[in-house]
Amino acid sequence: MKEIYRAGAERMAAVFTDMAVASCKSGKGILVFVHKSVDGDCVGSACAACLIFASLGAKAKVAMPEELPETMNFMGVKDLLLIPGTDDGQLTEYGYALVTDCAESHRMGVRGELFESFDDPAIVDHHELTGFSGDNKWILPQASSASEMIYCIAVKIAESLKRPLGDILDPVAAGCILTGIVTDTGRFTYSNTRPETLEAAGVLAELGGSITDVCHNLFDRKRVSQFFLSNTVCSKARLLCGGRLAIAAVTRAMFNDFNACDGDIDDVVSRLRDIDGVELAVVLRETPDGTLRGNLRSKTSFDCSLFAGNYGGGGHKRAAGFTVEGITIGDLYEDIIKKAESLL
Ligand SMILES: [Mn+2]
């Protein structure tokens, strides 16, 4: 295992093992939290963590902030999920908390309050964050995905227990981790794809994960509404700042016209970034709850995470986002252009 992962993975392997032991002794399960607007990495890393705990004899489930998107059904993880409003009665059976691909309760949607009620939760995250320290917290922005970090933890658990990795990661867990890695590396095309990321993917494929299934379900498949709305949004996008900024705004009316759902424009921001000459792509949308969501992607140098910070958001250098309210989408659009102009 590469140096940047080793110490953290070893430390967290001990944390996972200790949590499993404590959970078995007390009879209280482990809840794994994720960010809202779930994606392949948060669901994949969280479900894999649950299955790792299960391999250690402990009961663990994911405290989902929303229902699982239909496109993720292929992961075969429904039994691991607690869905708000349907499984809430079970929550008292849990006494320990882990969060993956996220660290901050305000990003957890309806689960934020529950997360806050846990003392000193364990964290595994790869977002650019400061202010989280402690032996049970591992933040590694250089990691491709939270899922790759979970993979490293599983490797260290297997090593320390002298068990084969397949004992710790069953085929479903391997598929979950692969889902997170494929998602966050844009199918191994983003610059966060390291040689060790590819090595991990190879091992996970051997353990039963399928890159084909992830790519088909999370990248290639398009709902009819998604296809037509995303084409319309792209056709309305503008190139500014000498072609270095591509920006598009999506109103609720546009969603309604196409009978489309919120996730239907998730692919637009990378399509805009891929235009020759574009360094920063921004897609703004009106969300169903009345807030505005901004998604940013950059090609080579622009720091999206830093820029999203202007609006209280964050993420990664090449991909970030934010949520704001109290401003119209038109005003936000102009404000972003003004701020980006001085940086591009
Ligand atoms: Mn992630």
Residues whose N, C-alpha, C, O or C-beta is under 5 A from the ligand:
A	BS01	MN	D41 D101 S145 A146 D184
